[in-house]
Amino acid sequence: MRTVLVTGPGGAGRSTVAAATALAAARRGSRTLLLCADPAGPGAVLGASVAVTVEPAEVTPGLWAARVDPADYFRTEFLALQDRAAAALDMLGARRLDGEELTELPGSEQFALLQALRRASAGDWDLLVVDLPPLRDALSVLALPERLRRLLGRLLPVERQAARALRPMIAQLAGVPMPADWLYGAAARKDEELAAVQALIEAGTTTVRLVAEPGPAAGEALRVARAGLGLYGLRVDALVPNKVLPTDSPDAWLATLAAQQQKCLDEWSEEYGSGSATATATAPAWPLRAVRHLGRDPRGPDDLADLADLGDLGDMADPGPDLGGLDGGPGPDHDPWWVEDRREADGLLVWSLPLPGAVKADVALIRRGDELLLTVGPFHRIVPLAAALRRCTVSGAALTDGVLKVRFTPDPGLWPRTP
C-alpha cells in the first residue's frame, strides 16, 4: 500500500491538497482512502453534501473518506479500561462512569489518529492519503509510536511478561503485589498496535507531502522541520506551494503580492528543489508542485480536480513502487543511517546520520547505556545502538554537509580479539 502523509504550516491548505491528491488517484483507478484528522476539513473541500464519518464511506467512485474522532476513541478506551479494572474499583468503592459523561482529555487527538492509522493499515487500499495536523504537531504524532513502544518496553519488559507463572511466588517473597495478567496483556496488545503504526510510518512506500503558502513564515517553518524529518527518517516526495497568485495581474496590489510569492518560490527552488546546489544523496531535492490560487475557496470534486491538474498532483498521486524516482535511502543497502567500518584505517566505526538542514548549534547527543539521545532543534529521538557500537565508546562527532558522523572507538575489554 502506498501512503502519502500530508502536512505543512497551519492555514496552508493541507486538507485541500490531501483531498485533491486522493481524488486524482481514485480517478486514475486506485482504490483510495482519505483519512482526515481535522473534522471540519474533509466535508468542506469534498462538497457540502458529503458527510465524512468515522468508518470509511465511499464519497465518489474509487474514493473513500474517514475522519478521526477523538471523543469516540477516548470513551471507548476509558470504558474498556474501567471494565478491566472492575475488581479494583469495586474494592475501593469507586462509582463507575457512564460513556455519556465522558469528554476527551488533551492529547486524545494524537492517540485517536494513531488508532485510525492502524485500522487503515489493515485495509485493502492501493493508496492511503492522510490529512495530518500542522507540521510541528504532525512530526510529534509520527514520532509517538516509537517513543511509546520504548516506554512500554522499559516499564513492562518482555522478560517480566514471560515470568507470569512465577509472579504469585515473587509477590509472597517480596511482600508487594505484582501486576495483574490483564496489565501485561494490555501492554502486549498496545505494543502490537503501535508496531503496526510504526511499520506503516517507516515503510519504504510511505512519504510526506509538505503544503505551504509561499512566504517568510512558511519558509522558516520548513527550515526548522527539515531537520526533524531527517531525524525521524521521513522522506518528502513533494513540496506543494499552495495558493500561488498569478504574476500577470494588472492590479498593482496583487502584482506586488505575487512578486513576493515568486521571490519565495525561487528561494525554495534553490534551497529544496531541483535547482538546489546543496542537494545530495543524503539530502535529496524536494520536487516542487506549485498550485495556483483559484480565486475562491475550493469546493467539490471539480475544484479539486482543477487543483490536482494545476499542481501535477495527479501524476504524483500514485507514482508506483519506485515512488516516482525516490530511492530507498542514502546509505549502504538503502539504510538511511549506516555504519562505516574504518577500523583498519584509523581504528574507528563511524555512524552516519543524515540531518539535512541541521545547524551545529542546535544538535546535541548523549550516550546513555545502549542508546543515543539525539536533539536537533526542538526535536528529540532516542536511538538504540547497533550491537557492534554497544561495545565501543563515543570518541567524537561532527556535522558536515548535513550529515552527523559519530565516531566510535572499540573498547578493548569488550571487543573480540583477533589472533
MOZIPE-V721734 format. One record per residue. RES is the residue in one small letter. OMEGA is omega in whole degrees, 0 to 359 (999 if undefined). Layout:
res & omega
RES & OMEGA
RES & OMEGA
This chain:
res & omega
m & 175
r & 181
t & 177
v & 179
l & 186
v & 178
t & 180
g & 178
p & 182
g & 177
g & 183
a & 182
g & 181
r & 182
s & 181
t & 181
v & 177
a & 180
a & 180
a & 178
t & 181
a & 180
l & 179
a & 179
a & 180
a & 181
r & 175
r & 174
g & 180
s & 174
r & 195
t & 173
l & 173
l & 180
l & 188
c & 176
a & 180
d & 182
p & 183
a & 187
g & 190
p & 182
g & 182
a & 185
v & 179
l & 180
g & 184
a & 183
s & 184
v & 176
a & 182
v & 185
t & 180
v & 177
e & 180
p & 178
a & 182
e & 182
v & 176
t & 184
p & 178
g & 183
l & 174
w & 178
a & 177
a & 180
r & 178
v & 180
d & 181
p & 182
a & 179
d & 179
y & 183
f & 180
r & 182
t & 182
e & 182
f & 181
l & 177
a & 178
l & 179
q & 178
d & 182
r & 180
a & 185
a & 183
a & 181
a & 180
l & 179
d & 180
m & 179
l & 181
g & 181
a & 178
r & 182
r & 175
l & 176
d & 180
g & 183
e & 182
e & 181
l & 171
t & 187
e & 178
l & 176
p & 183
g & 180
s & 181
e & 181
q & 181
f & 177
a & 179
l & 178
l & 178
q & 179
a & 177
l & 179
r & 180
r & 179
a & 181
s & 180
a & 182
g & 181
d & 182
w & 171
d & 182
l & 173
l & 177
v & 185
v & 175
d & 186
l & 173
p & 177
p & 196
l & 183
r & 178
d & 180
a & 179
l & 177
s & 179
v & 183
l & 178
a & 188
l & 182
p & 180
e & 181
r & 182
l & 179
r & 177
r & 179
l & 179
l & 180
g & 179
r & 184
l & 182
l & 183
p & 180
v & 182
e & 180
r & 178
q & 182
a & 184
a & 183
r & 184
a & 182
l & 187
r & 177
p & 179
m & 180
i & 180
a & 179
q & 181
l & 184
a & 181
g & 178
v & 179
p & 178
m & 180
p & 182
a & 181
d & 184
w & 179
l & 178
y & 178
g & 179
a & 179
a & 180
a & 179
r & 180
k & 178
d & 178
e & 179
e & 179
l & 178
a & 179
a & 179
v & 179
q & 178
a & 178
l & 183
i & 184
e & 182
a & 178
g & 179
t & 180
t & 177
t & 178
v & 175
r & 184
l & 179
v & 182
a & 174
e & 185
p & 180
g & 183
p & 182
a & 179
a & 179
g & 178
e & 179
a & 179
l & 180
r & 179
v & 185
a & 184
r & 179
a & 178
g & 177
l & 178
g & 180
l & 181
y & 177
g & 181
l & 181
r & 180
v & 178
d & 179
a & 168
l & 185
v & 171
p & 187
n & 178
k & 181
v & 183
l & 177
p & 182
t & 184
d & 181
s & 177
p & 180
d & 185
a & 181
w & 179
l & 180
a & 178
t & 178
l & 180
a & 179
a & 177
q & 177
q & 182
q & 177
k & 178
c & 179
l & 177
d & 178
e & 179
w & 179
s & 180
e & 184
e & 186
y & 192
g & 183
s & 178
g & 183
s & 177
a & 183
t & 180
a & 180
t & 177
a & 180
t & 177
a & 185
p & 180
a & 175
w & 174
p & 178
l & 180
r & 184
a & 179
v & 182
r & 177
h & 180
l & 185
g & 180
r & 174
d & 181
p & 178
r & 173
g & 185
p & 182
d & 178
d & 180
l & 178
a & 178
d & 179
l & 180
a & 180
d & 182
l & 182
g & 183
d & 180
l & 179
g & 180
d & 182
m & 184
a & 182
d & 187
p & 177
g & 187
p & 180
d & 178
l & 175
g & 177
g & 177
l & 179
d & 185
g & 180
g & 188
p & 188
g & 177
p & 180
d & 178
h & 177
d & 183
p & 176
w & 188
w & 181
v & 178
e & 181
d & 179
r & 182
r & 181
e & 183
a & 183
d & 174
g & 185
l & 162
l & 184
v & 178
w & 182
s & 181
l & 179
p & 177
l & 184
p & 178
g & 182
a & 177
v & 185
k & 183
a & 182
d & 184
v & 176
a & 177
l & 179
i & 173
r & 177
r & 182
g & 181
d & 181
e & 175
l & 180
l & 184
l & 175
t & 176
v & 184
g & 181
p & 186
f & 182
h & 175
r & 177
i & 188
v & 176
p & 180
l & 173
a & 185
a & 182
a & 183
l & 179
r & 181
r & 180
c & 172
t & 178
v & 183
s & 178
g & 179
a & 179
a & 177
l & 183
t & 178
d & 177
g & 179
v & 175
l & 180
k & 181
v & 183
r & 180
f & 177
t & 180
p & 178
d & 182
p & 182
g & 182
l & 185
w & 180
p & 180
r & 177
t & 182
p & 999
